[in-house]
């Protein structure tokens, strides 16, 4: 029962954080939902491993029974047991610590859909960003957390209890005030036989605040702002760069500078220009890069990006909307990094010139 209590309490707390509607609360809500969901997936993999062990034992027993028999006299191995067996790779992934592997196992076994797998993986990636970095994606986190909450409630109903023994109850289970609001209790004691996960999930869904932002619309707005940020930064580069580069030359320069920065990082070349060793390393890496460098983008595809952003806002399935959004952001990432980095450097250089002119 401790498993169920942990899920219920985390999801209940996440809905209360969403009701606060503060950036920190929204981040906490996503972390809580992700933790609850990851626990469900881990439990499902544990149950799958248990069923696999039983099915494998039955298979070994079956093989010993058919030894020496003709094909007509051989007993059949049940299709249900076959479906419970895992491949060696699935078994390793189910036992592992990586969420992506567990998601692939559960998709392969039909416990979650491909759309659910991708949504969970993307949301989990955002959760990791928030946990380690903090101030990221504030404009979309509340909408993602709310949709993730609903998906988790659905998974809570669908997953679990696949193991041979099912849920367990012990005298050590502690029932907090939150748990007592959800679980069937009488005179301070849990009515074990009356615990219904579908009913618990329905109670949890009812706690989600009204008027939560539409995920597809929120993602489309975020994508549109990001596209505008890139196009504005590129316009600034073309207008104010000290080399009088036109759009084509500026786009080439921004990409080359981005790739050079990455190459220097890979080669661990770092230092100050006054250092001869740094200048030598810089020259070597730059020469090697330019010998084989190929420009990725010959134009800024902002109109195509905008069409994709519009399509995200029109998507009715929120799980698909997040998948489309992440695909767009992935496609934008190279040019976005190139242009915004170059824009930041130009802005810094411009400020230095102003400071010098003012005698600072």
LOFI-630860 format. One record per residue (C-alpha): residue number from 1; z, x, y; residue in three letters. Coordinates in steps of 0.05 Angstrom, whole numbers, plus 5000, padded with zeros to 4 digits. Layout:
! LOFI-630860
DOVO  nr    Z    X    Y rest
DOVO NUM    Z    X    Y  ALA
...
***
This chain:
! LOFI-630860
DOVO  nr    Z    X    Y rest
DOVO   1 5000 5000 5000  UNK
DOVO   2 5010 5060 5045  UNK
DOVO   3 4934 5067 5049  UNK
DOVO   4 4925 4995 5074  UNK
DOVO   5 4982 5003 5124  UNK
DOVO   6 4951 5066 5152  UNK
DOVO   7 4884 5032 5162  UNK
DOVO   8 4913 4970 5194  UNK
DOVO   9 4958 5007 5241  UNK
DOVO  10 4904 5055 5265  UNK
DOVO  11 4854 4999 5277  UNK
DOVO  12 4906 4956 5312  UNK
DOVO  13 4924 5014 5358  UNK
DOVO  14 4850 5028 5372  UNK
DOVO  15 4838 4956 5395  UNK
DOVO  16 4898 4961 5442  UNK
DOVO  17 4870 5026 5471  UNK
DOVO  18 4803 4991 5483  UNK
DOVO  19 4839 4935 5520  UNK
DOVO  20 4866 4987 5569  UNK
DOVO  21 4795 5009 5586  UNK
DOVO  22 4813 5078 5613  UNK
DOVO  23 4771 5139 5594  UNK
DOVO  24 4829 5171 5557  UNK
DOVO  25 4845 5106 5521  UNK
DOVO  26 4772 5097 5501  UNK
DOVO  27 4771 5168 5472  UNK
DOVO  28 4835 5155 5434  UNK
DOVO  29 4805 5090 5407  UNK
DOVO  30 4744 5126 5380  UNK
DOVO  31 4788 5180 5348  UNK
DOVO  32 4832 5127 5315  UNK
DOVO  33 4774 5087 5288  UNK
DOVO  34 4741 5149 5262  UNK
DOVO  35 4805 5171 5227  UNK
DOVO  36 4813 5103 5194  UNK
DOVO  37 4740 5102 5172  UNK
DOVO  38 4743 5173 5145  UNK
DOVO  39 4805 5153 5104  UNK
DOVO  40 4767 5093 5075  UNK
DOVO  41 4708 5137 5056  UNK
DOVO  42 4753 5189 5024  UNK
DOVO  43 4789 5135 4985  UNK
DOVO  44 4722 5106 4962  UNK
DOVO  45 4699 5175 4939  UNK
DOVO  46 4765 5183 4901  UNK
DOVO  47 4753 5116 4867  UNK
DOVO  48 4682 5136 4851  UNK
DOVO  49 4706 5201 4819  UNK
DOVO  50 4755 5161 4777  UNK
DOVO  51 4700 5114 4753  UNK
DOVO  52 4654 5173 4740  UNK
DOVO  53 4708 5205 4697  UNK
DOVO  54 4716 5142 4656  UNK
DOVO  55 4641 5132 4649  UNK
DOVO  56 4632 5205 4628  UNK
DOVO  57 4686 5196 4575  UNK
DOVO  58 4651 5134 4549  UNK
DOVO  59 4585 5172 4548  UNK
DOVO  60 4616 5228 4506  UNK
DOVO  61 4645 5177 4458  UNK
DOVO  62 4577 5142 4455  UNK
DOVO  63 4543 5207 4439  UNK
DOVO  64 4591 5222 4382  UNK
DOVO  65 4578 5152 4353  UNK
DOVO  66 4503 5159 4351  UNK
DOVO  67 4503 5227 4318  UNK
DOVO  68 4461 5224 4255  UNK
DOVO  69 4441 5151 4264  UNK
DOVO  70 4370 5126 4266  UNK
DOVO  71 4344 5099 4333  UNK
DOVO  72 4350 5026 4309  UNK
DOVO  73 4423 5034 4291  UNK
DOVO  74 4445 5068 4355  UNK
DOVO  75 4493 5028 4399  UNK
DOVO  76 4469 5020 4471  UNK
DOVO  77 4506 5052 4529  UNK
DOVO  78 4521 4999 4582  UNK
DOVO  79 4480 4998 4646  UNK
DOVO  80 4544 4987 4686  UNK
DOVO  81 4574 5052 4659  UNK
DOVO  82 4509 5088 4675  UNK
DOVO  83 4513 5064 4748  UNK
DOVO  84 4584 5092 4754  UNK
DOVO  85 4563 5163 4734  UNK
DOVO  86 4554 5216 4788  UNK
DOVO  87 4507 5275 4788  UNK
DOVO  88 4538 5344 4791  UNK
DOVO  89 4519 5349 4865  UNK
DOVO  90 4548 5281 4880  UNK
DOVO  91 4612 5299 4844  UNK
DOVO  92 4618 5363 4885  UNK
DOVO  93 4604 5326 4950  UNK
DOVO  94 4654 5271 4934  UNK
DOVO  95 4708 5323 4921  UNK
DOVO  96 4690 5364 4982  UNK
DOVO  97 4718 5364 5052  UNK
DOVO  98 4654 5350 5091  UNK
DOVO  99 4642 5279 5115  UNK
DOVO 100 4566 5284 5111  UNK
DOVO 101 4569 5298 5036  UNK
DOVO 102 4615 5239 5024  UNK
DOVO 103 4570 5194 5064  UNK
DOVO 104 4510 5215 5023  UNK
DOVO 105 4547 5200 4958  UNK
DOVO 106 4568 5131 4981  UNK
DOVO 107 4499 5114 5006  UNK
DOVO 108 4470 5137 4939  UNK
DOVO 109 4519 5094 4901  UNK
DOVO 110 4502 5033 4945  UNK
DOVO 111 4570 5029 4978  UNK
DOVO 112 4542 5038 5048  UNK
DOVO 113 4472 5029 5077  UNK
DOVO 114 4430 5084 5107  UNK
DOVO 115 4440 5054 5177  UNK
DOVO 116 4515 5055 5167  UNK
DOVO 117 4513 5126 5143  UNK
DOVO 118 4475 5150 5205  UNK
DOVO 119 4519 5110 5253  UNK
DOVO 120 4583 5138 5223  UNK
DOVO 121 4556 5209 5224  UNK
DOVO 122 4535 5203 5297  UNK
DOVO 123 4601 5170 5319  UNK
DOVO 124 4640 5223 5279  UNK
DOVO 125 4602 5277 5317  UNK
DOVO 126 4621 5246 5383  UNK
DOVO 127 4693 5241 5360  UNK
DOVO 128 4694 5315 5345  UNK
DOVO 129 4667 5330 5414  UNK
DOVO 130 4722 5288 5445  UNK
DOVO 131 4775 5321 5402  UNK
DOVO 132 4755 5392 5420  UNK
DOVO 133 4723 5385 5489  UNK
DOVO 134 4750 5320 5518  UNK
DOVO 135 4710 5299 5579  UNK
DOVO 136 4644 5280 5549  UNK
DOVO 137 4602 5216 5544  UNK
DOVO 138 4653 5172 5580  UNK
DOVO 139 4599 5121 5599  UNK
DOVO 140 4584 5104 5526  UNK
DOVO 141 4648 5118 5487  UNK
DOVO 142 4680 5049 5497  UNK
DOVO 143 4618 5012 5472  UNK
DOVO 144 4611 5059 5412  UNK
DOVO 145 4685 5054 5394  UNK
DOVO 146 4681 4978 5396  UNK
DOVO 147 4621 4976 5350  UNK
DOVO 148 4653 5028 5304  UNK
DOVO 149 4715 4985 5302  UNK
DOVO 150 4675 4925 5278  UNK
DOVO 151 4639 4967 5226  UNK
DOVO 152 4706 4995 5202  UNK
DOVO 153 4734 4924 5193  UNK
DOVO 154 4673 4907 5151  UNK
DOVO 155 4680 4970 5109  UNK
DOVO 156 4754 4956 5100  UNK
DOVO 157 4736 4890 5067  UNK
DOVO 158 4678 4918 5025  UNK
DOVO 159 4706 4985 5002  UNK
DOVO 160 4765 5003 4959  UNK
DOVO 161 4797 4976 4896  UNK
DOVO 162 4742 5006 4853  UNK
DOVO 163 4790 5050 4816  UNK
DOVO 164 4819 5028 4749  UNK
DOVO 165 4888 5013 4775  UNK
DOVO 166 4870 4983 4843  UNK
DOVO 167 4920 4982 4901  UNK
DOVO 168 4992 5002 4889  UNK
DOVO 169 5058 4980 4919  UNK
DOVO 170 5122 5020 4919  UNK
DOVO 171 5193 5011 4942  UNK
DOVO 172 5182 5069 4991  UNK
DOVO 173 5130 5031 5032  UNK
DOVO 174 5154 5023 5104  UNK
DOVO 175 5132 4961 5141  UNK
DOVO 176 5131 4970 5217  UNK
DOVO 177 5130 4913 5266  UNK
DOVO 178 5054 4922 5271  UNK
DOVO 179 5046 4917 5195  UNK
DOVO 180 5090 4854 5193  UNK
DOVO 181 5043 4819 5241  UNK
DOVO 182 4985 4827 5193  UNK
DOVO 183 5016 4827 5123  UNK
DOVO 184 5043 4765 5088  UNK
DOVO 185 5119 4773 5090  UNK
DOVO 186 5178 4729 5068  UNK
DOVO 187 5250 4746 5085  UNK
DOVO 188 5229 4817 5101  UNK
DOVO 189 5193 4828 5035  UNK
DOVO 190 5119 4836 5025  UNK
DOVO 191 5084 4782 4985  UNK
DOVO 192 5041 4831 4946  UNK
DOVO 193 4998 4781 4911  UNK
DOVO 194 4979 4748 4977  UNK
DOVO 195 4951 4811 5010  UNK
DOVO 196 4878 4795 5025  UNK
DOVO 197 4836 4851 5056  UNK
DOVO 198 4785 4801 5083  UNK
DOVO 199 4841 4764 5119  UNK
DOVO 200 4869 4829 5146  UNK
DOVO 201 4800 4849 5172  UNK
DOVO 202 4792 4781 5206  UNK
DOVO 203 4859 4788 5240  UNK
DOVO 204 4840 4858 5264  UNK
DOVO 205 4773 4833 5291  UNK
DOVO 206 4809 4780 5331  UNK
DOVO 207 4847 4834 5369  UNK
DOVO 208 4784 4865 5398  UNK
DOVO 209 4784 4850 5473  UNK
DOVO 210 4733 4800 5498  UNK
DOVO 211 4675 4823 5540  UNK
DOVO 212 4664 4890 5507  UNK
DOVO 213 4601 4925 5533  UNK
DOVO 214 4536 4914 5494  UNK
DOVO 215 4522 4979 5458  UNK
DOVO 216 4446 4977 5463  UNK
DOVO 217 4447 4962 5538  UNK
DOVO 218 4501 5016 5550  UNK
DOVO 219 4461 5068 5512  UNK
DOVO 220 4397 5051 5548  UNK
DOVO 221 4431 5058 5615  UNK
DOVO 222 4461 5125 5595  UNK
DOVO 223 4393 5151 5570  UNK
DOVO 224 4360 5128 5635  UNK
DOVO 225 4411 5165 5677  UNK
DOVO 226 4402 5228 5636  UNK
DOVO 227 4326 5225 5644  UNK
DOVO 228 4334 5216 5719  UNK
DOVO 229 4381 5275 5722  UNK
DOVO 230 4329 5319 5688  UNK
DOVO 231 4271 5295 5732  UNK
DOVO 232 4313 5303 5795  UNK
DOVO 233 4334 5374 5774  UNK
DOVO 234 4261 5392 5760  UNK
DOVO 235 4239 5365 5827  UNK
DOVO 236 4292 5409 5860  UNK
DOVO 237 4267 5470 5822  UNK
DOVO 238 4195 5459 5843  UNK
DOVO 239 4213 5445 5915  UNK
DOVO 240 4263 5500 5928  UNK
DOVO 241 4249 5557 5880  UNK
DOVO 242 4240 5623 5919  UNK
DOVO 243 4177 5643 5880  UNK
DOVO 244 4135 5583 5903  UNK
DOVO 245 4123 5564 5830  UNK
DOVO 246 4085 5500 5820  UNK
DOVO 247 4106 5449 5766  UNK
DOVO 248 4069 5484 5709  UNK
DOVO 249 4097 5553 5725  UNK
DOVO 250 4166 5526 5737  UNK
DOVO 251 4167 5490 5670  UNK
DOVO 252 4145 5554 5635  UNK
DOVO 253 4197 5596 5672  UNK
DOVO 254 4254 5548 5656  UNK
DOVO 255 4238 5548 5582  UNK
DOVO 256 4229 5624 5579  UNK
DOVO 257 4296 5634 5614  UNK
DOVO 258 4331 5587 5566  UNK
DOVO 259 4302 5624 5505  UNK
DOVO 260 4319 5691 5536  UNK
DOVO 261 4392 5669 5546  UNK
DOVO 262 4396 5647 5473  UNK
DOVO 263 4364 5712 5449  UNK
DOVO 264 4414 5753 5489  UNK
DOVO 265 4471 5713 5458  UNK
DOVO 266 4444 5723 5388  UNK
DOVO 267 4439 5798 5399  UNK
DOVO 268 4508 5800 5431  UNK
DOVO 269 4480 5831 5494  UNK
DOVO 270 4529 5818 5551  UNK
DOVO 271 4554 5854 5612  UNK
DOVO 272 4539 5869 5685  UNK
DOVO 273 4473 5892 5714  UNK
DOVO 274 4507 5954 5742  UNK
DOVO 275 4519 5976 5670  UNK
DOVO 276 4460 6019 5644  UNK
DOVO 277 4475 5999 5572  UNK
DOVO 278 4469 5925 5591  UNK
DOVO 279 4404 5936 5628  UNK
DOVO 280 4376 5973 5568  UNK
DOVO 281 4397 5918 5520  UNK
DOVO 282 4370 5864 5566  UNK
DOVO 283 4302 5899 5572  UNK
DOVO 284 4297 5908 5497  UNK
DOVO 285 4312 5835 5481  UNK
DOVO 286 4266 5810 5536  UNK
DOVO 287 4208 5853 5513  UNK
DOVO 288 4217 5831 5440  UNK
DOVO 289 4220 5758 5461  UNK
DOVO 290 4158 5760 5505  UNK
DOVO 291 4116 5792 5450  UNK
DOVO 292 4119 5730 5406  UNK
DOVO 293 4143 5676 5454  UNK
DOVO 294 4108 5608 5453  UNK
DOVO 295 4120 5554 5504  UNK
DOVO 296 4145 5490 5471  UNK
DOVO 297 4128 5440 5526  UNK
DOVO 298 4069 5442 5573  UNK
DOVO 299 4092 5380 5612  UNK
DOVO 300 4155 5340 5625  UNK
DOVO 301 4150 5278 5580  UNK
DOVO 302 4195 5235 5624  UNK
DOVO 303 4151 5173 5620  UNK
DOVO 304 4153 5174 5544  UNK
DOVO 305 4228 5185 5547  UNK
DOVO 306 4235 5124 5593  UNK
DOVO 307 4195 5081 5544  UNK
DOVO 308 4242 5101 5489  UNK
DOVO 309 4303 5086 5533  UNK
DOVO 310 4275 5017 5547  UNK
DOVO 311 4265 5005 5472  UNK
DOVO 312 4338 5024 5459  UNK
DOVO 313 4361 4970 5508  UNK
DOVO 314 4318 4918 5472  UNK
DOVO 315 4344 4935 5402  UNK
DOVO 316 4385 4879 5373  UNK
DOVO 317 4418 4919 5317  UNK
DOVO 318 4473 4962 5349  UNK
DOVO 319 4472 5011 5291  UNK
DOVO 320 4398 5022 5300  UNK
DOVO 321 4407 5028 5375  UNK
DOVO 322 4454 5087 5367  UNK
DOVO 323 4406 5120 5319  UNK
DOVO 324 4349 5112 5369  UNK
DOVO 325 4393 5138 5425  UNK
DOVO 326 4414 5200 5387  UNK
DOVO 327 4342 5214 5367  UNK
DOVO 328 4321 5210 5440  UNK
DOVO 329 4378 5255 5463  UNK
DOVO 330 4360 5305 5409  UNK
DOVO 331 4287 5306 5431  UNK
DOVO 332 4308 5315 5504  UNK
DOVO 333 4359 5369 5491  UNK
DOVO 334 4314 5430 5495  UNK
DOVO 335 4281 5414 5561  UNK
DOVO 336 4344 5383 5588  UNK
DOVO 337 4382 5447 5575  UNK
DOVO 338 4326 5490 5602  UNK
DOVO 339 4317 5451 5667  UNK
DOVO 340 4390 5436 5682  UNK
DOVO 341 4410 5508 5670  UNK
DOVO 342 4354 5534 5715  UNK
DOVO 343 4373 5483 5768  UNK
DOVO 344 4446 5505 5765  UNK
DOVO 345 4425 5578 5774  UNK
DOVO 346 4380 5561 5832  UNK
DOVO 347 4435 5521 5865  UNK
DOVO 348 4483 5580 5857  UNK
DOVO 349 4431 5628 5886  UNK
DOVO 350 4418 5582 5945  UNK
DOVO 351 4492 5577 5960  UNK
DOVO 352 4497 5653 5958  UNK
DOVO 353 4442 5658 6010  UNK
DOVO 354 4477 5607 6055  UNK
DOVO 355 4543 5645 6048  UNK
DOVO 356 4509 5711 6067  UNK
DOVO 357 4476 5679 6127  UNK
DOVO 358 4544 5654 6150  UNK
DOVO 359 4575 5722 6139  UNK
DOVO 360 4620 5700 6083  UNK
***
